[in-house]
Amino acid sequence: MPPSNLRLTVHQRRLGAELRRLREQADLSATQAGALLGVNQPRVSSIEAGRYAVSADRVRAMARSYSCTDQELIENLTKMTGRQTRGWWEEYRETLPPGALDLAELEHHATAMRVASVIHVPGLLQTREHARAVTSDAVPPLAPPDVEHRVSFRLKRQAVVYSNNPTPLTAIIHEAALRMQFGGPAVAREQLEHLIAMGEHDHISVAVVPFDAGTFPSSGQSIVYFSGPVSQLDTVQLDTDHGSDFHDSPAQLVKYRTVLDRMEGCALKPAESRALIHRIAQNL
């Protein structure tokens, strides 16, 4: 079991949730599953809550007991077992909300990401000054050292798109976000020029939804879709005033894939998007 002073990682919680999902799909109670596996019901519940470490062999045994035949899913679940390496974000454990650390962990492990944002430029594409302006406007207000601490965390997260093996990123940004002058015209212009430059990278696609695109789904919230090694292990993050909400049920994954597809369908192509960003920057 993980030490009591360590919070469960996203991978630990997700592995347990997927094992519970497989059990429920097999129409077995935790007690029935325990009987098949030779353990008691509390042990099954602890595994499903992510509180009890399991081996790759145990995951395969549970999959067999639950009549799961999806070998690709099973093998990827086995890769989530054992002692989890604590990432760089753990140094922020005592100073930032848990949801922020979960976000960094999901970004680290994602095989691809799709982001949709209406008011804000996605965090992975923000400049330091833009991030500082946005963070300074938090409610309740943060002390200047805390603002800088959060800005440094946001910029450190961006390593996933700057590394030698960067994660593919599709950013769907509404024109409204491009015209928000967080930090003033100079900061806004620098941010737009940065967006244009980032969109030139092969692994980054920036698509702008123009004002004249009309209505589109989920226009009131920011969405991040993290692709896992198999589609069943994808995760959706929704940005809210009280923090991040994470969803991984099959129905929610289908819903938000559809939402993002429709939003991207409303957006301009990358070259047209860069041209629009450039025009807005010139007018600042």
MIDOSE-1310 file (N, C-alpha, C; in nm, 2 decimals, decimal comma, always signed):
residues 284
mpps	+0,08/-0,12/+0,00/+0,00/+0,00/+0,00/+0,09/+0,12/+0,00; +0,04/+0,24/-0,06/+0,12/+0,36/-0,06/+0,13/+0,41/+0,08; +0,25/+0,47/+0,12/+0,26/+0,53/+0,25/+0,15/+0,63/+0,27; +0,11/+0,65/+0,40/-0,01/+0,73/+0,43/+0,02/+0,88/+0,40
nlrl	+0,15/+0,92/+0,40/+0,18/+1,06/+0,37/+0,20/+1,09/+0,22; +0,17/+0,99/+0,14/+0,18/+1,02/-0,01/+0,04/+1,01/-0,07; +0,01/+1,11/-0,15/-0,12/+1,11/-0,22/-0,11/+1,01/-0,34; -0,22/+0,94/-0,37/-0,22/+0,85/-0,48/-0,20/+0,93/-0,61
tvhq	-0,12/+0,87/-0,70/-0,10/+0,93/-0,83/-0,22/+0,91/-0,92; -0,22/+0,98/-1,03/-0,33/+0,97/-1,13/-0,33/+0,82/-1,18; -0,21/+0,77/-1,21/-0,20/+0,63/-1,26/-0,25/+0,53/-1,16; -0,22/+0,55/-1,03/-0,27/+0,45/-0,93/-0,42/+0,46/-0,92
rrlg	-0,48/+0,57/-0,92/-0,62/+0,59/-0,91/-0,69/+0,53/-1,04; -0,63/+0,56/-1,15/-0,69/+0,52/-1,28/-0,69/+0,37/-1,30; -0,58/+0,30/-1,26/-0,57/+0,16/-1,26/-0,68/+0,09/-1,18; -0,70/+0,14/-1,06/-0,80/+0,09/-0,98/-0,94/+0,11/-1,04
aelr	-0,96/+0,23/-1,09/-1,09/+0,25/-1,16/-1,12/+0,16/-1,28; -1,01/+0,14/-1,36/-1,03/+0,05/-1,47/-1,06/-0,09/-1,43; -0,99/-0,14/-1,32/-1,02/-0,28/-1,27/-1,16/-0,29/-1,22; -1,21/-0,18/-1,15/-1,35/-0,18/-1,11/-1,44/-0,19/-1,22
rlre	-1,41/-0,11/-1,33/-1,50/-0,11/-1,45/-1,50/-0,24/-1,51; -1,39/-0,31/-1,52/-1,39/-0,45/-1,58/-1,47/-0,54/-1,49; -1,46/-0,53/-1,36/-1,54/-0,62/-1,27/-1,69/-0,59/-1,29; -1,73/-0,46/-1,30/-1,87/-0,43/-1,32/-1,92/-0,47/-1,45
qadl	-1,84/-0,47/-1,56/-1,88/-0,51/-1,69/-1,91/-0,66/-1,69; -1,83/-0,73/-1,60/-1,85/-0,88/-1,58/-1,97/-0,91/-1,49; -2,04/-0,81/-1,44/-2,15/-0,82/-1,35/-2,12/-0,90/-1,23; -2,00/-0,87/-1,17/-1,96/-0,93/-1,05/-1,95/-0,83/-0,93
satq	-1,99/-0,88/-0,81/-1,97/-0,79/-0,69/-1,83/-0,80/-0,65; -1,79/-0,71/-0,56/-1,65/-0,72/-0,51/-1,63/-0,85/-0,43; -1,73/-0,89/-0,36/-1,73/-1,02/-0,29/-1,71/-1,14/-0,38; -1,79/-1,14/-0,49/-1,77/-1,25/-0,59/-1,63/-1,25/-0,66
agal	-1,59/-1,13/-0,69/-1,45/-1,11/-0,75/-1,35/-1,16/-0,65; -1,36/-1,13/-0,53/-1,26/-1,18/-0,43/-1,26/-1,33/-0,42; -1,38/-1,39/-0,43/-1,38/-1,54/-0,42/-1,31/-1,60/-0,54; -1,32/-1,54/-0,66/-1,26/-1,59/-0,78/-1,10/-1,57/-0,77
lgvn	-1,06/-1,46/-0,70/-0,92/-1,43/-0,70/-0,85/-1,48/-0,57; -0,93/-1,54/-0,48/-0,87/-1,59/-0,36/-0,83/-1,49/-0,26; -0,90/-1,37/-0,26/-0,88/-1,27/-0,16/-1,02/-1,22/-0,11; -1,02/-1,14/+0,00/-1,14/-1,10/+0,06/-1,19/-0,97/-0,01
qprv	-1,32/-0,94/+0,02/-1,38/-0,82/-0,04/-1,31/-0,69/-0,01; -1,26/-0,67/+0,11/-1,19/-0,54/+0,14/-1,06/-0,53/+0,05; -0,99/-0,64/+0,02/-0,87/-0,63/-0,06/-0,91/-0,59/-0,20; -1,02/-0,64/-0,25/-1,06/-0,60/-0,39/-1,10/-0,45/-0,39
ssie	-1,17/-0,41/-0,28/-1,21/-0,27/-0,28/-1,08/-0,18/-0,26; -0,98/-0,22/-0,19/-0,86/-0,14/-0,17/-0,78/-0,13/-0,31; -0,78/-0,24/-0,38/-0,72/-0,24/-0,51/-0,79/-0,14/-0,60; -0,92/-0,15/-0,60/-1,00/-0,06/-0,69/-0,99/+0,09/-0,65
agry	-0,96/+0,11/-0,53/-0,94/+0,25/-0,48/-0,80/+0,30/-0,50; -0,71/+0,21/-0,55/-0,58/+0,25/-0,58/-0,49/+0,25/-0,45; -0,54/+0,20/-0,34/-0,47/+0,20/-0,21/-0,38/+0,08/-0,19; -0,40/-0,02/-0,28/-0,32/-0,14/-0,26/-0,25/-0,17/-0,39
avsa	-0,12/-0,18/-0,39/-0,04/-0,21/-0,51/-0,06/-0,35/-0,56; -0,07/-0,36/-0,69/-0,09/-0,49/-0,75/+0,02/-0,52/-0,86; +0,05/-0,64/-0,88/+0,15/-0,68/-0,98/+0,09/-0,70/-1,12; +0,17/-0,70/-1,22/+0,12/-0,72/-1,35/+0,05/-0,86/-1,36
drvr	+0,10/-0,96/-1,29/+0,04/-1,09/-1,30/-0,10/-1,09/-1,23; -0,11/-1,01/-1,12/-0,24/-1,00/-1,06/-0,34/-0,93/-1,15; -0,30/-0,83/-1,22/-0,39/-0,76/-1,32/-0,44/-0,86/-1,43; -0,34/-0,94/-1,48/-0,38/-1,04/-1,58/-0,48/-1,14/-1,52
amar	-0,46/-1,18/-1,40/-0,55/-1,27/-1,33/-0,69/-1,21/-1,32; -0,69/-1,09/-1,28/-0,82/-1,02/-1,26/-0,89/-1,01/-1,40; -0,82/-0,98/-1,50/-0,88/-0,96/-1,63/-0,93/-1,10/-1,68; -0,86/-1,21/-1,65/-0,91/-1,34/-1,69/-1,04/-1,37/-1,61
sysc	-1,04/-1,34/-1,48/-1,16/-1,36/-1,40/-1,28/-1,28/-1,44; -1,25/-1,17/-1,50/-1,36/-1,08/-1,55/-1,39/-1,10/-1,70; -1,33/-1,20/-1,76/-1,36/-1,24/-1,90/-1,32/-1,13/-1,99; -1,22/-1,05/-1,96/-1,17/-0,95/-2,05/-1,08/-1,01/-2,15
tdqe	-1,11/-0,98/-2,28/-1,03/-1,04/-2,39/-0,95/-0,93/-2,47; -0,96/-0,81/-2,42/-0,89/-0,70/-2,49/-0,74/-0,70/-2,44; -0,66/-0,77/-2,52/-0,52/-0,78/-2,48/-0,44/-0,65/-2,48; -0,47/-0,56/-2,57/-0,40/-0,44/-2,57/-0,43/-0,36/-2,45
lien	-0,56/-0,35/-2,41/-0,59/-0,29/-2,28/-0,53/-0,35/-2,16; -0,53/-0,48/-2,16/-0,47/-0,55/-2,04/-0,32/-0,52/-2,03; -0,25/-0,53/-2,14/-0,11/-0,50/-2,13/-0,08/-0,36/-2,09; -0,16/-0,27/-2,13/-0,13/-0,13/-2,09/-0,17/-0,11/-1,94
ltkm	-0,27/-0,18/-1,89/-0,30/-0,18/-1,75/-0,18/-0,24/-1,67; -0,12/-0,34/-1,72/+0,00/-0,40/-1,65/+0,11/-0,30/-1,64; +0,12/-0,21/-1,73/+0,23/-0,11/-1,73/+0,21/+0,00/-1,63; +0,09/+0,00/-1,57/+0,05/+0,10/-1,47/+0,07/+0,04/-1,33
tgrq	+0,12/-0,08/-1,32/+0,14/-0,15/-1,19/+0,27/-0,12/-1,13; +0,29/-0,17/-1,01/+0,42/-0,16/-0,94/+0,44/-0,02/-0,88; +0,56/+0,00/-0,84/+0,60/+0,12/-0,77/+0,60/+0,24/-0,88; +0,52/+0,34/-0,86/+0,51/+0,45/-0,95/+0,62/+0,55/-0,92
trgw	+0,69/+0,59/-1,03/+0,80/+0,69/-1,02/+0,73/+0,83/-0,99; +0,77/+0,90/-0,89/+0,72/+1,03/-0,86/+0,78/+1,13/-0,96; +0,70/+1,21/-1,02/+0,75/+1,31/-1,12/+0,80/+1,44/-1,06; +0,84/+1,53/-1,14/+0,90/+1,66/-1,10/+0,79/+1,74/-1,03
weey	+0,66/+1,71/-1,06/+0,56/+1,79/-1,00/+0,54/+1,77/-0,85; +0,60/+1,66/-0,80/+0,59/+1,63/-0,66/+0,65/+1,73/-0,57; +0,75/+1,81/-0,62/+0,81/+1,91/-0,54/+0,71/+2,03/-0,51; +0,60/+2,03/-0,58/+0,50/+2,13/-0,56/+0,38/+2,08/-0,47
retl	+0,40/+1,95/-0,42/+0,29/+1,88/-0,35/+0,23/+1,97/-0,24; +0,31/+2,03/-0,16/+0,27/+2,10/-0,04/+0,22/+2,25/-0,07; +0,24/+2,29/-0,19/+0,21/+2,43/-0,22/+0,11/+2,46/-0,33; +0,07/+2,36/-0,40/-0,03/+2,38/-0,51/-0,15/+2,28/-0,49
ppga	-0,27/+2,32/-0,54/-0,38/+2,23/-0,53/-0,36/+2,10/-0,60; -0,41/+1,99/-0,54/-0,39/+1,85/-0,60/-0,42/+1,85/-0,75; -0,53/+1,92/-0,79/-0,57/+1,91/-0,93/-0,46/+1,96/-1,03; -0,38/+2,06/-0,98/-0,28/+2,11/-1,07/-0,17/+2,01/-1,09
ldla	-0,14/+1,93/-0,99/-0,04/+1,82/-1,00/-0,09/+1,71/-1,08; -0,22/+1,68/-1,07/-0,28/+1,58/-1,15/-0,27/+1,62/-1,30; -0,29/+1,74/-1,33/-0,29/+1,79/-1,47/-0,15/+1,77/-1,52; -0,04/+1,81/-1,44/+0,09/+1,79/-1,49/+0,13/+1,64/-1,51
eleh	+0,07/+1,55/-1,43/+0,10/+1,41/-1,45/+0,03/+1,36/-1,57; -0,09/+1,40/-1,60/-0,16/+1,36/-1,72/-0,09/+1,41/-1,84; -0,04/+1,53/-1,84/+0,03/+1,59/-1,95/+0,16/+1,50/-1,98; +0,22/+1,47/-1,87/+0,35/+1,39/-1,88/+0,33/+1,25/-1,95
hata	+0,22/+1,19/-1,92/+0,19/+1,05/-1,96/+0,11/+1,05/-2,09; +0,05/+1,16/-2,14/-0,04/+1,16/-2,25/+0,04/+1,12/-2,38; -0,02/+1,05/-2,47/+0,04/+1,02/-2,60/+0,00/+1,13/-2,70; -0,10/+1,21/-2,67/-0,14/+1,32/-2,76/-0,24/+1,41/-2,67
mrva	-0,26/+1,53/-2,71/-0,35/+1,62/-2,63/-0,43/+1,71/-2,73; -0,55/+1,73/-2,70/-0,64/+1,83/-2,77/-0,69/+1,92/-2,66; -0,68/+2,05/-2,69/-0,72/+2,15/-2,59/-0,82/+2,25/-2,67; -0,93/+2,28/-2,60/-1,03/+2,37/-2,65/-1,05/+2,48/-2,55
svih	-1,03/+2,61/-2,59/-1,04/+2,72/-2,50/-1,11/+2,84/-2,56; -1,19/+2,91/-2,49/-1,27/+3,02/-2,54/-1,22/+3,15/-2,49; -1,18/+3,17/-2,37/-1,14/+3,29/-2,31/-0,98/+3,30/-2,29; -0,92/+3,19/-2,26/-0,78/+3,19/-2,23/-0,70/+3,12/-2,33
vpgl	-0,58/+3,16/-2,36/-0,48/+3,08/-2,44/-0,44/+2,96/-2,35; -0,44/+2,84/-2,41/-0,41/+2,72/-2,33/-0,27/+2,74/-2,26; -0,27/+2,69/-2,13/-0,15/+2,70/-2,05/-0,02/+2,66/-2,11; -0,03/+2,55/-2,19/+0,09/+2,50/-2,25/+0,15/+2,59/-2,36
lqtr	+0,07/+2,69/-2,40/+0,12/+2,78/-2,50/+0,13/+2,93/-2,45; +0,12/+2,95/-2,32/+0,13/+3,08/-2,27/+0,27/+3,13/-2,25; +0,29/+3,26/-2,27/+0,42/+3,32/-2,24/+0,42/+3,34/-2,09; +0,54/+3,37/-2,04/+0,56/+3,40/-1,89/+0,48/+3,52/-1,85
ehar	+0,48/+3,63/-1,93/+0,41/+3,75/-1,89/+0,26/+3,73/-1,90; +0,21/+3,65/-2,00/+0,07/+3,63/-2,01/+0,02/+3,54/-1,89; +0,10/+3,44/-1,85/+0,07/+3,35/-1,74/+0,07/+3,43/-1,61; +0,16/+3,52/-1,60/+0,17/+3,61/-1,48/+0,05/+3,70/-1,47
avts	+0,00/+3,75/-1,58/-0,11/+3,84/-1,58/-0,24/+3,77/-1,54; -0,26/+3,65/-1,59/-0,37/+3,56/-1,56/-0,37/+3,52/-1,42; -0,26/+3,47/-1,37/-0,25/+3,42/-1,24/-0,26/+3,53/-1,13; -0,22/+3,65/-1,16/-0,23/+3,76/-1,07/-0,38/+3,80/-1,05
davp	-0,47/+3,75/-1,13/-0,61/+3,79/-1,12/-0,69/+3,68/-1,05; -0,62/+3,59/-0,98/-0,69/+3,48/-0,91/-0,78/+3,53/-0,80; -0,88/+3,46/-0,77/-0,97/+3,49/-0,65/-0,97/+3,36/-0,56; -0,94/+3,38/-0,43/-0,89/+3,51/-0,37/-0,75/+3,54/-0,42
plap	-0,71/+3,67/-0,41/-0,58/+3,71/-0,47/-0,46/+3,64/-0,40; -0,36/+3,62/-0,49/-0,24/+3,55/-0,44/-0,13/+3,66/-0,41; -0,04/+3,63/-0,31/+0,07/+3,71/-0,28/+0,17/+3,70/-0,40; +0,25/+3,81/-0,43/+0,34/+3,80/-0,54/+0,43/+3,68/-0,54
pdve	+0,49/+3,63/-0,43/+0,57/+3,51/-0,44/+0,49/+3,39/-0,48; +0,36/+3,38/-0,44/+0,28/+3,27/-0,48/+0,24/+3,28/-0,63; +0,22/+3,40/-0,68/+0,20/+3,41/-0,82/+0,32/+3,36/-0,90; +0,44/+3,40/-0,86/+0,56/+3,35/-0,93/+0,58/+3,20/-0,92
hrvs	+0,54/+3,15/-0,81/+0,55/+3,00/-0,79/+0,46/+2,93/-0,89; +0,34/+2,98/-0,90/+0,24/+2,92/-1,00/+0,28/+2,94/-1,14; +0,34/+3,05/-1,17/+0,39/+3,08/-1,31/+0,50/+2,98/-1,34; +0,59/+2,96/-1,25/+0,71/+2,87/-1,27/+0,66/+2,73/-1,30
frlk	+0,55/+2,69/-1,22/+0,49/+2,56/-1,24/+0,43/+2,54/-1,38; +0,36/+2,65/-1,42/+0,30/+2,64/-1,55/+0,40/+2,63/-1,66; +0,51/+2,71/-1,65/+0,61/+2,71/-1,76/+0,68/+2,57/-1,75; +0,70/+2,51/-1,64/+0,77/+2,38/-1,63/+0,69/+2,28/-1,70
rqav	+0,55/+2,29/-1,69/+0,46/+2,19/-1,75/+0,48/+2,19/-1,90; +0,53/+2,31/-1,96/+0,54/+2,32/-2,10/+0,65/+2,23/-2,16; +0,73/+2,17/-2,08/+0,84/+2,08/-2,13/+0,78/+1,97/-2,21; +0,66/+1,93/-2,20/+0,60/+1,82/-2,28/+0,59/+1,86/-2,43
vysn	+0,59/+1,99/-2,46/+0,58/+2,03/-2,60/+0,72/+2,09/-2,65; +0,81/+2,09/-2,56/+0,95/+2,14/-2,60/+1,05/+2,04/-2,60; +1,03/+1,92/-2,55/+1,13/+1,82/-2,53/+1,17/+1,76/-2,66; +1,27/+1,67/-2,66/+1,32/+1,61/-2,78/+1,22/+1,51/-2,84
nptp	+1,13/+1,46/-2,75/+1,02/+1,38/-2,80/+0,89/+1,44/-2,76; +0,85/+1,55/-2,82/+0,73/+1,63/-2,77/+0,60/+1,55/-2,79; +0,51/+1,59/-2,71/+0,37/+1,53/-2,72/+0,29/+1,61/-2,82; +0,23/+1,54/-2,92/+0,15/+1,62/-3,02/+0,03/+1,69/-2,95
ltai	+0,02/+1,82/-2,99/-0,08/+1,91/-2,93/-0,17/+1,97/-3,04; -0,30/+1,96/-3,02/-0,39/+2,04/-3,11/-0,46/+2,14/-3,02; -0,45/+2,27/-3,05/-0,51/+2,37/-2,97/-0,62/+2,44/-3,05; -0,74/+2,43/-3,00/-0,86/+2,49/-3,07/-0,89/+2,61/-2,98
ihea	-0,87/+2,73/-3,04/-0,88/+2,86/-2,96/-0,98/+2,95/-3,02; -1,08/+3,00/-2,94/-1,17/+3,09/-3,00/-1,11/+3,23/-3,02; -1,16/+3,30/-3,12/-1,11/+3,43/-3,15/-1,12/+3,53/-3,02; -1,22/+3,50/-2,94/-1,23/+3,59/-2,82/-1,11/+3,58/-2,73
alrm	-1,05/+3,46/-2,72/-0,92/+3,45/-2,64/-0,81/+3,53/-2,70; -0,81/+3,54/-2,83/-0,70/+3,61/-2,90/-0,71/+3,76/-2,88; -0,83/+3,81/-2,85/-0,86/+3,95/-2,84/-0,86/+4,00/-2,69; -0,84/+3,91/-2,60/-0,84/+3,94/-2,45/-0,70/+4,00/-2,43
qfgg	-0,69/+4,12/-2,38/-0,56/+4,19/-2,36/-0,51/+4,17/-2,21; -0,49/+4,05/-2,17/-0,44/+4,02/-2,04/-0,30/+4,08/-2,03; -0,28/+4,17/-1,93/-0,15/+4,23/-1,91/-0,12/+4,35/-2,00; -0,22/+4,39/-2,08/-0,20/+4,50/-2,17/-0,16/+4,47/-2,31
pava	-0,17/+4,57/-2,40/-0,14/+4,54/-2,54/+0,00/+4,48/-2,57; +0,10/+4,52/-2,50/+0,23/+4,47/-2,53/+0,24/+4,32/-2,49; +0,19/+4,28/-2,38/+0,19/+4,14/-2,34/+0,10/+4,06/-2,43; -0,01/+4,11/-2,47/-0,10/+4,04/-2,56/-0,04/+4,02/-2,70
reql	+0,03/+4,12/-2,75/+0,10/+4,11/-2,88/+0,21/+4,00/-2,87; +0,29/+4,00/-2,76/+0,39/+3,90/-2,75/+0,33/+3,76/-2,74; +0,21/+3,75/-2,67/+0,15/+3,62/-2,66/+0,10/+3,57/-2,80; +0,04/+3,66/-2,88/+0,00/+3,62/-3,01/+0,11/+3,58/-3,10
ehli	+0,22/+3,66/-3,10/+0,34/+3,62/-3,18/+0,39/+3,48/-3,14; +0,39/+3,46/-3,01/+0,43/+3,33/-2,96/+0,34/+3,21/-3,01; +0,21/+3,24/-3,01/+0,12/+3,14/-3,07/+0,15/+3,11/-3,21; +0,18/+3,21/-3,29/+0,21/+3,19/-3,43/+0,33/+3,11/-3,44
amge	+0,44/+3,14/-3,36/+0,56/+3,06/-3,37/+0,54/+2,92/-3,33; +0,46/+2,90/-3,23/+0,44/+2,76/-3,18/+0,36/+2,68/-3,28; +0,27/+2,75/-3,35/+0,19/+2,68/-3,45/+0,27/+2,63/-3,57; +0,39/+2,68/-3,59/+0,48/+2,64/-3,70/+0,54/+2,51/-3,67
hdhi	+0,54/+2,46/-3,55/+0,60/+2,33/-3,52/+0,52/+2,22/-3,58; +0,58/+2,11/-3,62/+0,51/+2,00/-3,68/+0,42/+1,93/-3,58; +0,45/+1,93/-3,45/+0,37/+1,85/-3,35/+0,26/+1,94/-3,29; +0,25/+2,07/-3,33/+0,15/+2,16/-3,27/+0,06/+2,22/-3,38
svav	-0,07/+2,20/-3,36/-0,16/+2,26/-3,45/-0,25/+2,36/-3,38; -0,25/+2,48/-3,42/-0,33/+2,59/-3,36/-0,44/+2,62/-3,46; -0,57/+2,60/-3,42/-0,68/+2,62/-3,50/-0,77/+2,72/-3,43; -0,81/+2,83/-3,50/-0,89/+2,94/-3,44/-1,03/+2,93/-3,48
vpfd	-1,13/+2,93/-3,39/-1,27/+2,94/-3,42/-1,30/+3,09/-3,43; -1,33/+3,14/-3,55/-1,36/+3,29/-3,56/-1,50/+3,32/-3,51; -1,52/+3,45/-3,48/-1,65/+3,50/-3,43/-1,76/+3,46/-3,53; -1,73/+3,46/-3,66/-1,84/+3,44/-3,75/-1,87/+3,29/-3,77
agtf	-1,81/+3,20/-3,69/-1,84/+3,06/-3,70/-1,98/+3,03/-3,63; -2,02/+3,13/-3,55/-2,15/+3,11/-3,49/-2,14/+3,02/-3,36; -2,25/+2,95/-3,33/-2,25/+2,87/-3,21/-2,17/+2,74/-3,23; -2,13/+2,69/-3,12/-2,06/+2,56/-3,11/-2,08/+2,50/-2,97
pssg	-2,06/+2,37/-2,96/-2,08/+2,30/-2,83/-1,98/+2,34/-2,72; -2,03/+2,33/-2,60/-1,94/+2,36/-2,48/-1,87/+2,49/-2,49; -1,94/+2,59/-2,53/-1,87/+2,72/-2,55/-1,83/+2,79/-2,42; -1,88/+2,74/-2,30/-1,85/+2,81/-2,18/-1,74/+2,75/-2,10
qsiv	-1,67/+2,65/-2,14/-1,57/+2,59/-2,06/-1,44/+2,55/-2,14; -1,33/+2,54/-2,08/-1,21/+2,49/-2,14/-1,20/+2,34/-2,12; -1,16/+2,27/-2,23/-1,15/+2,12/-2,23/-1,01/+2,08/-2,27; -0,96/+1,98/-2,20/-0,84/+1,92/-2,24/-0,86/+1,77/-2,25
yfsg	-0,83/+1,71/-2,36/-0,85/+1,57/-2,39/-0,71/+1,51/-2,39; -0,68/+1,42/-2,30/-0,55/+1,35/-2,29/-0,57/+1,21/-2,35; -0,50/+1,18/-2,46/-0,50/+1,04/-2,52/-0,41/+0,95/-2,44; -0,46/+0,83/-2,41/-0,38/+0,73/-2,34/-0,32/+0,64/-2,45
pvsq	-0,25/+0,53/-2,40/-0,19/+0,44/-2,50/-0,30/+0,36/-2,57; -0,42/+0,35/-2,51/-0,54/+0,29/-2,58/-0,65/+0,39/-2,55; -0,76/+0,39/-2,63/-0,86/+0,49/-2,61/-0,94/+0,47/-2,48; -0,94/+0,35/-2,43/-1,01/+0,33/-2,30/-0,94/+0,40/-2,18
ldtv	-0,81/+0,44/-2,20/-0,74/+0,50/-2,10/-0,72/+0,65/-2,12; -0,80/+0,71/-2,21/-0,81/+0,85/-2,23/-0,87/+0,92/-2,10; -0,84/+1,05/-2,09/-0,90/+1,13/-1,98/-0,94/+1,27/-2,03; -1,05/+1,32/-1,98/-1,09/+1,46/-2,01/-1,08/+1,54/-1,88
qldt	-1,02/+1,66/-1,90/-1,01/+1,76/-1,79/-1,10/+1,88/-1,83; -1,18/+1,92/-1,74/-1,26/+2,04/-1,76/-1,22/+2,15/-1,65; -1,19/+2,27/-1,70/-1,15/+2,38/-1,62/-1,27/+2,45/-1,55; -1,27/+2,46/-1,42/-1,38/+2,52/-1,35/-1,33/+2,62/-1,25
dhgs	-1,41/+2,71/-1,20/-1,37/+2,81/-1,10/-1,31/+2,74/-0,97; -1,36/+2,62/-0,94/-1,31/+2,55/-0,82/-1,20/+2,46/-0,85; -1,15/+2,45/-0,97/-1,04/+2,36/-1,00/-1,07/+2,28/-1,12; -0,99/+2,17/-1,13/-1,00/+2,08/-1,24/-1,10/+1,97/-1,21
dfhd	-1,18/+1,93/-1,31/-1,26/+1,81/-1,30/-1,21/+1,71/-1,40; -1,20/+1,59/-1,36/-1,14/+1,48/-1,45/-1,25/+1,38/-1,47; -1,26/+1,34/-1,60/-1,36/+1,24/-1,63/-1,30/+1,13/-1,72; -1,34/+1,00/-1,70/-1,28/+0,89/-1,78/-1,38/+0,78/-1,81
spaq	-1,51/+0,81/-1,79/-1,61/+0,70/-1,82/-1,62/+0,70/-1,97; -1,65/+0,58/-2,03/-1,67/+0,57/-2,17/-1,76/+0,67/-2,23; -1,88/+0,69/-2,17/-1,98/+0,79/-2,22/-1,92/+0,93/-2,23; -1,85/+0,97/-2,12/-1,79/+1,10/-2,12/-1,68/+1,12/-2,23
lvky	-1,60/+1,02/-2,24/-1,50/+1,02/-2,34/-1,55/+1,04/-2,48; -1,66/+0,96/-2,51/-1,72/+0,98/-2,64/-1,78/+1,12/-2,66; -1,85/+1,16/-2,56/-1,91/+1,30/-2,56/-1,81/+1,40/-2,59; -1,70/+1,41/-2,52/-1,60/+1,51/-2,54/-1,52/+1,50/-2,67
rtvl	-1,50/+1,38/-2,71/-1,44/+1,36/-2,85/-1,53/+1,42/-2,95; -1,66/+1,40/-2,94/-1,75/+1,46/-3,03/-1,75/+1,61/-3,03; -1,75/+1,66/-2,90/-1,75/+1,81/-2,88/-1,63/+1,87/-2,95; -1,51/+1,81/-2,93/-1,39/+1,86/-2,98/-1,38/+1,85/-3,14
drme	-1,44/+1,74/-3,19/-1,45/+1,72/-3,33/-1,53/+1,84/-3,39; -1,64/+1,87/-3,33/-1,73/+1,97/-3,38/-1,67/+2,11/-3,37; -1,60/+2,13/-3,26/-1,53/+2,26/-3,24/-1,42/+2,28/-3,35; -1,35/+2,17/-3,37/-1,24/+2,18/-3,47/-1,30/+2,20/-3,61
gcal	-1,42/+2,14/-3,63/-1,48/+2,16/-3,76/-1,52/+2,30/-3,78; -1,55/+2,37/-3,68/-1,59/+2,52/-3,69/-1,46/+2,61/-3,71; -1,35/+2,55/-3,68/-1,23/+2,64/-3,68/-1,17/+2,65/-3,82; -1,09/+2,76/-3,83/-1,01/+2,78/-3,95/-0,90/+2,68/-3,96
kpae	-0,85/+2,65/-4,08/-0,73/+2,57/-4,10/-0,61/+2,64/-4,03; -0,50/+2,56/-4,00/-0,39/+2,62/-3,93/-0,33/+2,74/-4,00; -0,31/+2,74/-4,13/-0,25/+2,85/-4,20/-0,34/+2,97/-4,19; -0,47/+2,95/-4,21/-0,57/+3,06/-4,20/-0,57/+3,12/-4,05
sral	-0,56/+3,02/-3,96/-0,56/+3,06/-3,81/-0,44/+3,15/-3,78; -0,32/+3,11/-3,83/-0,20/+3,19/-3,81/-0,22/+3,33/-3,87; -0,28/+3,34/-3,99/-0,30/+3,47/-4,06/-0,39/+3,56/-3,97; -0,50/+3,50/-3,91/-0,59/+3,58/-3,83/-0,52/+3,62/-3,70
ihri	-0,44/+3,54/-3,64/-0,37/+3,58/-3,52/-0,27/+3,69/-3,55; -0,21/+3,68/-3,67/-0,12/+3,79/-3,71/-0,19/+3,92/-3,73; -0,31/+3,92/-3,79/-0,38/+4,04/-3,81/-0,42/+4,11/-3,68; -0,47/+4,02/-3,59/-0,51/+4,07/-3,45/-0,39/+4,14/-3,38
aqnl	-0,27/+4,07/-3,39/-0,15/+4,12/-3,33/-0,11/+4,26/-3,39; -0,12/+4,27/-3,52/-0,08/+4,39/-3,58/-0,17/+4,51/-3,54; -0,29/+4,48/-3,50/-0,39/+4,59/-3,46/-0,37/+4,63/-3,32; -0,29/+4,56/-3,24/-0,28/+4,60/-3,10/-0,19/+4,72/-3,08
